[in-house]
């Protein structure tokens, strides 16, 4: 089923860019066959939008849907130029039901907004159509016949014009949002320039550990990028094992905990490798992988998704060394930004003092939705206080 309506530059908020003369039609896409046929148009639009990033690509979102979308229904807003039919905007949503004591909650959520934790989500708009696309999306989401109680947009860019426009369009809604830190690094054109600009202590530690590993290793020490599909499975297995080793040591499950998650990453990594978007690096001693770094390259940005290292080699700093290798490769490949993604972990701030923010945004439009969000907010505060007390006890 595809529902269609047209919007002609209705003004919804002062935060949107200056007026542009475009009429935009909106389709609410729910059929998988139509979704599948959007691939080429989808990626072309992502490349030509200000929101361009790896987690908005067709490959990431469609693979996520196949692995994790079984209990949801597609609800993708597709915006086209009303004159020539060109794709000018996308808002990849899904509709699902959440249990609640007062009855199931109808939730609209960004495709992939929880499992696999994508960052920098946003409305995808062709640059010259940004204003009418935002207006069309907001008008569609907030029309009187809206089919949702709760709008859940997580990992959204804090600068998203969609997020800044929605509250004005639905002033009676209840909002809950909080920010996450996403460190990043602006890359210079030259590796030596970058290295000498690092903290002197970090430079010395890196050189000392590098020499020590070379002296003590029982085989040649090498770093390399996975470029052939024949080595992808072994490299991913190494990454999963090393990541699990570190996270289990910290009492956590890690990012690749379940079988479904591992299958998802094996598929998406294969697609990224075909597109030359995968940057999977391994640090090896002889034939043994002692560290791995799972990165993605899209446009001019390299994103660090996860790492892992062998705890038996901790004194040699394998985690720092594999990140250093990833940074060097990014600079030599001509990337402009290295994105450490969400999390204000101390190791990230060894390399940078720059941070952008993403937002976890929830908006309740109905009485039932507002009651659900109030309950959620109370439970979240209780969990946060419990975690804080637990940390204090464990540290005492």
C-alpha positions in Angstrom: 0.0 0.0 0.0 1.3 3.5 -0.9 -0.4 6.6 0.4 0.4 9.8 -1.5 0.0 13.5 -0.8 1.6 16.8 -2.1 2.9 19.8 -0.1 3.8 23.2 -1.5 6.3 24.9 0.8 4.1 25.2 4.0 6.3 27.0 6.6 6.7 25.1 9.8 9.6 26.7 11.6 12.2 29.4 11.4 15.0 27.0 11.8 14.6 25.8 8.2 16.7 27.2 5.4 15.5 30.1 3.1 12.4 29.5 0.9 12.9 27.3 -2.2 10.4 26.9 -5.0 9.8 23.2 -5.1 6.6 21.2 -4.8 7.2 17.8 -3.1 5.0 14.7 -3.2 5.1 12.2 -0.3 4.6 8.4 -0.5 4.3 6.3 2.6 5.9 3.1 1.4 5.0 -0.1 3.1 5.6 -2.7 0.4 8.9 -4.6 0.5 9.1 -5.0 -3.3 8.9 -1.3 -3.8 11.5 -0.8 -1.0 13.8 -3.2 -2.7 13.6 -1.4 -6.0 14.8 1.9 -4.5 18.5 0.9 -4.1 20.1 3.0 -6.9 18.0 6.1 -6.3 18.5 5.7 -2.5 22.3 5.7 -2.6 22.4 8.5 -5.2 20.3 10.6 -2.9 22.4 9.8 0.2 25.6 10.9 -1.7 24.0 14.2 -2.6 22.6 15.1 0.9 24.2 16.9 3.8 23.3 13.9 6.0 25.5 11.5 4.0 26.9 8.8 6.1 27.4 5.0 6.0 24.5 4.2 8.2 22.0 5.9 5.8 23.1 3.8 2.8 20.8 1.3 1.2 23.2 -1.5 2.0 23.1 -0.9 5.8 19.4 -0.1 6.1 18.1 -2.9 3.9 20.4 -5.5 5.5 19.3 -4.4 8.9 15.6 -4.7 7.8 16.1 -8.3 6.6 17.8 -9.4 9.8 15.8 -7.5 12.5 12.6 -6.2 10.9 10.5 -9.3 11.3 8.2 -7.8 14.0 7.8 -4.4 12.3 6.2 -3.0 9.1 7.9 -0.6 6.7 6.8 3.0 6.9 9.3 4.8 4.7 8.4 8.4 3.7 9.5 8.8 0.1 9.6 12.4 -1.2 9.8 13.3 -4.9 9.7 16.4 -7.0 6.1 16.8 -7.9 7.0 17.8 -11.4 9.7 15.5 -12.7 9.3 12.6 -10.1 13.0 12.8 -9.0 13.7 11.3 -5.6 14.5 14.3 -3.3 14.0 13.0 0.2 13.7 9.9 2.4 12.7 9.2 6.0 13.3 5.5 6.6 10.8 4.5 9.3 9.2 1.4 10.5 6.0 0.8 12.5 5.7 -1.7 15.3 3.7 -2.3 18.5 5.2 -2.0 22.0 3.4 -3.7 25.0 1.9 -1.4 27.6 -0.5 -1.8 30.5 -3.1 0.4 28.8 -2.9 -1.5 25.5 -0.2 -1.8 22.7 1.6 1.4 21.7 1.8 2.2 18.0 5.4 3.2 17.6 7.1 4.8 14.6 10.9 4.4 14.7 13.9 5.0 12.5 14.9 1.8 10.7 17.8 0.3 12.7 17.5 2.8 15.5 18.3 0.3 18.3 19.9 -3.0 17.3 23.4 -2.5 15.7 23.5 1.1 17.0 23.9 3.3 13.9 24.8 6.9 14.5 24.1 10.2 12.8 20.6 9.2 11.6 18.5 11.9 9.9 16.0 12.8 7.2 17.8 12.3 3.9 17.3 15.3 1.6 18.8 16.6 -1.6 20.5 19.8 -0.6 18.5 22.2 -2.8 15.2 20.5 -1.6 16.0 20.5 2.1 13.3 23.0 3.2 10.3 21.5 1.3 11.4 17.9 2.2 11.6 18.8 5.9 8.2 20.5 5.7 6.6 17.6 3.9 7.9 15.1 6.4 6.8 17.1 9.4 3.3 17.7 7.9 2.9 14.0 7.1 4.0 12.9 10.5 1.8 15.3 12.4 -1.4 15.2 10.3 -4.6 14.6 12.2 -4.9 11.0 10.9 -1.4 10.1 12.1 -1.0 6.4 12.8 1.3 6.5 15.8 1.3 7.1 19.5 5.1 7.3 19.9 7.8 8.5 17.6 11.2 7.1 18.4 14.2 8.5 16.6 17.5 7.4 18.1 21.0 8.2 17.0 19.7 11.3 15.3 22.1 14.1 14.6 21.6 16.9 17.1 21.6 19.4 14.2 18.7 17.6 12.4 16.2 20.1 11.1 13.6 17.5 11.4 14.0 17.3 15.1 14.0 21.0 15.5 10.8 21.4 13.5 8.7 18.6 15.0 7.9 20.1 18.4 6.6 23.3 16.8 4.3 21.4 14.6 2.9 19.3 17.5 3.0 21.6 20.6 0.8 19.3 22.7 3.2 16.4 22.4 5.4 15.1 25.3 9.1 15.0 24.5 12.0 13.0 26.0 15.5 13.4 24.6 19.1 13.1 25.7 22.4 13.5 24.0 25.2 11.1 23.3 28.8 12.1 22.7 30.4 11.3 19.3 34.2 12.2 19.3 35.7 12.9 15.9 38.9 14.0 14.3 39.6 16.4 11.4 42.4 14.8 9.4 45.3 16.6 8.0 46.7 15.8 4.5 50.0 14.4 5.9 50.6 11.5 8.3 53.8 12.9 9.8 52.1 16.2 10.4 49.4 14.4 12.4 51.8 12.2 14.4 54.0 15.1 15.6 50.9 17.0 16.6 49.9 14.2 19.1 50.5 14.5 22.8 54.2 13.8 23.4 53.5 11.2 26.0 51.3 9.3 23.6 54.0 9.4 20.9 56.6 8.1 23.3 54.3 5.3 24.6 53.5 4.3 21.1 57.1 4.1 20.0 58.2 2.3 23.1 55.5 -0.4 22.9 56.1 -0.8 19.2 59.8 -1.5 19.8 59.0 -3.9 22.7 56.6 -5.9 20.6 59.1 -6.2 17.8 61.7 -7.4 20.2 59.5 -10.0 22.0 57.3 -11.3 19.1 57.9 -14.9 18.0 57.1 -13.9 14.4 56.9 -10.9 12.1 54.6 -8.1 13.2 52.4 -6.9 10.4 49.3 -4.6 9.9 47.1 -5.0 6.9 43.7 -4.2 5.5 41.3 -6.9 4.4 40.8 -6.4 0.6 39.9 -9.8 -0.6 36.6 -11.7 0.1 38.6 -14.9 0.6 40.0 -13.6 3.9 36.9 -11.8 5.1 35.3 -14.6 7.1 38.6 -15.3 9.0 39.1 -11.6 9.7 35.6 -11.2 11.0 35.9 -14.2 13.2 39.1 -12.8 14.7 37.4 -9.4 15.3 34.4 -11.1 17.0 36.6 -13.2 19.2 38.9 -10.3 20.3 36.0 -7.9 20.8 34.2 -10.5 22.9 37.4 -11.1 25.0 37.7 -7.5 25.9 34.0 -6.9 26.6 33.6 -10.1 28.6 36.5 -9.0 30.7 34.6 -5.8 31.5 31.5 -7.8 32.4 29.7 -6.8 29.2 28.3 -8.8 26.3 29.8 -6.6 23.5 28.4 -5.5 20.2 28.3 -8.9 18.5 26.6 -10.9 21.2 23.9 -12.8 19.4 23.9 -15.1 16.3 21.5 -12.7 14.5 23.9 -9.8 15.0 26.9 -11.8 13.8 25.0 -12.8 10.7 24.0 -9.2 10.0 27.6 -8.0 10.2 28.9 -10.8 8.0 26.4 -9.8 5.4 26.9 -6.1 5.6 30.7 -6.4 5.7 30.6 -8.4 2.5 28.5 -5.7 0.8 30.7 -2.9 2.1 33.8 -4.8 0.8 32.2 -5.0 -2.7 31.6 -1.3 -2.6 35.1 -0.5 -1.2 33.5 0.9 2.0 34.9 -1.7 4.3 38.1 -0.8 6.3 38.8 -3.9 8.3 42.4 -4.0 9.7 44.3 -6.7 11.5 47.5 -6.5 13.6 49.2 -9.9 13.4 52.2 -11.6 15.0 53.1 -14.3 12.6 49.7 -15.9 11.8 48.1 -14.8 15.0 45.8 -11.8 15.0 46.3 -9.8 18.2 44.1 -6.8 17.3 41.5 -5.9 14.8 39.7 -2.6 13.8 36.3 -2.6 12.1 35.9 0.7 10.2 33.8 2.0 7.3 34.7 4.5 4.6 31.9 6.6 3.0 32.4 9.8 1.1 35.3 11.6 3.0 34.7 10.0 6.4 36.1 6.9 8.0 34.0 5.6 10.9 35.5 3.4 13.7 32.7 0.9 14.5 34.5 -1.5 16.8 37.9 -2.9 17.9 39.2 -5.8 19.8 42.6 -7.0 20.9 44.3 -10.0 22.6 44.5 -9.3 26.4 47.7 -11.4 26.5 49.4 -8.6 24.5 48.0 -5.7 26.5 51.4 -4.5 27.6 52.3 -3.8 24.0 49.3 -1.5 23.4 47.8 -3.5 20.4 44.5 -1.5 20.7 46.3 1.8 20.2 48.5 0.4 17.5 45.6 -0.8 15.3 43.8 2.5 15.7 47.0 4.3 14.8 47.2 2.1 11.6 43.5 2.9 10.8 44.2 6.6 11.2 47.3 6.5 9.0 45.4 4.6 6.3 42.6 7.1 6.4 45.0 10.0 6.0 46.8 8.3 3.2 43.5 7.5 1.5 42.6 11.2 1.5 39.8 11.0 4.1 38.9 14.3 5.8 37.3 13.1 9.0 37.8 10.1 11.3 34.6 9.5 13.3 35.0 7.5 16.6 31.1 7.3 16.8 29.1 7.2 20.0 30.6 6.9 23.4 32.9 9.2 25.4 35.4 6.5 26.1 38.8 7.8 27.4 40.8 6.1 24.7 39.1 8.2 22.0 40.1 11.4 23.6 43.8 10.4 23.4 43.4 11.3 19.7 41.1 14.2 19.7 39.3 16.9 21.7 36.5 17.4 19.2 33.0 16.1 19.9 29.7 16.3 18.1 26.4 15.1 19.5 23.6 12.7 18.5 20.2 12.7 20.2 17.9 10.0 21.4 14.5 11.5 20.7 11.1 10.3 21.7 7.8 12.2 21.1 4.4 11.1 22.3 1.4 12.4 20.4 -1.6 10.7 22.0 -2.9 10.3 25.6 -1.7 6.6 25.6 1.6 7.6 24.1 2.2 10.3 26.7 1.4 7.9 29.5 3.8 5.4 28.0 6.6 8.0 27.7 6.0 9.2 31.3 6.4 5.6 32.6 9.5 5.1 30.5 11.0 8.3 31.8 10.5 7.3 35.4 11.9 3.8 34.8 14.9 5.2 33.0 15.7 7.5 36.0 15.5 4.6 38.4 17.9 2.6 36.2 20.3 5.4 36.0 20.3 5.9 39.8 20.8 2.2 40.3 23.8 2.1 37.9 25.3 5.1 39.6 25.0 3.5 43.0 26.4 0.2 41.7 29.4 2.0 40.3 30.1 3.8 43.5 29.9 0.6 45.5 32.2 -1.3 43.1 34.7 1.6 43.3 34.6 1.8 47.1 
